[in-house]
């Protein structure tokens, strides 16, 4: 009976960067538009190059292609609406639109955490058990590991999103963020959310902290193996194959852990927006750059593609 006086929320208002002046918002629009285009082009280029080049058909590049697909999806979910709020000041998002954005944010986020752990396992087997690497990381095994990483996003996205949007929203509809993330949306709920928050913490541990610990364990074994290698050339080669992945993991997890494992009161909403920008906007742009600049095989393949493109243009 007490629900009868509640106002039904049909849409939400994304606060985004509304506290900034219109001039600053226009500059942010240009900056984020450039980052968005670079991200899409860079990740598409990684997919094309690693698919077309016969020298880049190892499991490492198979997983890299999957990572690029995830980054493209992650960007398409978050950035277009953020650009819209900056340039035309349309900060409203429908109830269904907010739920859809949150669903795919959870899906791509959880899948990326698991895929990064899978990539660490691939490097672990390649360095710590090289003789059995072709058997352990065969085509079928790689396909199963990639499929499991993608599938892991479905349960967390389905449970979290369905649970959040089954709560009653009874008035305030201003989401203090640039996208529909769980904490700012759940703050608008007019009901007891303690059980959901316990489930959310459990999901965060399972899909962020647990994969991170697996990655950490893999690299402890990798470093132990590398330091026991007799030749300096072998050590350098082992480090070079891991450095790109390690840098990507550091960028992604450092901001994700700071965002979701810090007490609410210790971080202001504006600081949370900056942290969220790091793993939703900046990291997807840096991933193809890191893998291109720090990997000689990818650089050679890119040069080959550029030469072919220039040759076709001359014809």
Secondary structure, 3 states (H helix, E strand, C coil): CHHHHCCCCCEEEECCCCCCCHHHHHHHHHHHHHHHHHHHHHHHHHHHHHHHCHHHCCHHHHHHHHHHHHHHHHHHHHHHHHHHHHHCCCCEEEHHHHHHHHHHHHHHHHHHHHHHHHHHHHHHHHHHCHHHHHHHCCHHHHHHHHHHHHHHHHHHHHHHHHHHCCCCECCCCEECCCCCCHHHHHCCECCCCHHHHHHHHHHHHHHHHHHHHHHHHHHHHHHHHHHCCCCHHHHHHHHHHHHHHHHHHHHHHHHHHHHHCCCHHHCCHHHHHHHHHHHHHHHHHHHHHHHHHCCHHHHHHHHHHHHHHHHHHHC
